């Protein structure tokens, strides 16, 4: 199995990095139910596609822009915010561990760091790699998660309305609320 590839949009292609064209993309974050990653990995195996995990930096902000103003510039961060580097490394290790525990593993996987609104960042990534499917999870139950959903909206809902790539929303219910990532 390939090791995870750290990918930056403006970096020269790494000959050792796995090919991510046609990947199954899964939005990942710290504390996420592992059921979301498991479903994405199952789909990657079933469709014989690589698995591309996407983490949107919590302290990033990206505004909409005119492409002519930023020609040749990357929309993805090349660095993580202060204190977030260790969290991203822990998340990468948790993903690797979860995939290694599976009897059926994707042919390859990578973790990509993104910036901006999560739904827009996942949509940009899907277009870049010609993704086959985007997988996200629902919010957990509880007041703070309900408030977050009410204020910011659901990433899954935004994607299903604005995306041409199929979107799979994995329900995170009480019975699927088992192990989490990092």
Secondary structure in CASP SS format (residue, H / E / C, confidence):
PFRMAT SS
TARGET T0000
AUTHOR 0000-0000-0000
METHOD secondary structure of the structure
MODEL  1
X C 1.00
X C 1.00
X C 1.00
X C 1.00
X C 1.00
X E 1.00
X E 1.00
X C 1.00
X C 1.00
X C 1.00
X C 1.00
X C 1.00
X C 1.00
X C 1.00
X C 1.00
X C 1.00
X C 1.00
X C 1.00
X C 1.00
X C 1.00
X C 1.00
X C 1.00
X C 1.00
X E 1.00
X E 1.00
X E 1.00
X E 1.00
X C 1.00
X C 1.00
X C 1.00
X C 1.00
X C 1.00
X E 1.00
X H 1.00
X H 1.00
X H 1.00
X H 1.00
X H 1.00
X H 1.00
X H 1.00
X H 1.00
X H 1.00
X H 1.00
X H 1.00
X H 1.00
X H 1.00
X C 1.00
X C 1.00
X C 1.00
X C 1.00
X E 1.00
X E 1.00
X E 1.00
X E 1.00
X E 1.00
X E 1.00
X C 1.00
X C 1.00
X C 1.00
X C 1.00
X C 1.00
X C 1.00
X C 1.00
X C 1.00
X C 1.00
X C 1.00
X H 1.00
X H 1.00
X H 1.00
X C 1.00
X C 1.00
X C 1.00
X C 1.00
X C 1.00
X C 1.00
X C 1.00
X C 1.00
X C 1.00
X C 1.00
X C 1.00
X C 1.00
X C 1.00
X C 1.00
X H 1.00
X H 1.00
X H 1.00
X H 1.00
X H 1.00
X H 1.00
X H 1.00
X H 1.00
X H 1.00
X H 1.00
X H 1.00
X H 1.00
X H 1.00
X H 1.00
X H 1.00
X H 1.00
X H 1.00
X C 1.00
X C 1.00
X C 1.00
X C 1.00
X C 1.00
X C 1.00
X C 1.00
X C 1.00
X E 1.00
X E 1.00
X E 1.00
X E 1.00
X E 1.00
X E 1.00
X C 1.00
X C 1.00
X C 1.00
X H 1.00
X H 1.00
X H 1.00
X H 1.00
X H 1.00
X H 1.00
X H 1.00
X H 1.00
X H 1.00
X H 1.00
X H 1.00
X H 1.00
X C 1.00
X C 1.00
X C 1.00
X E 1.00
X E 1.00
X E 1.00
X E 1.00
X E 1.00
X C 1.00
X C 1.00
X C 1.00
X C 1.00
X C 1.00
X H 1.00
X H 1.00
X H 1.00
X H 1.00
X H 1.00
X H 1.00
X H 1.00
X H 1.00
X H 1.00
X H 1.00
X C 1.00
X C 1.00
X H 1.00
X H 1.00
X H 1.00
X H 1.00
X H 1.00
X H 1.00
X H 1.00
X H 1.00
X C 1.00
X C 1.00
X C 1.00
X E 1.00
X E 1.00
X E 1.00
X E 1.00
X E 1.00
X C 1.00
X C 1.00
X C 1.00
X H 1.00
X H 1.00
X H 1.00
X C 1.00
X C 1.00
X C 1.00
X E 1.00
X C 1.00
X C 1.00
END
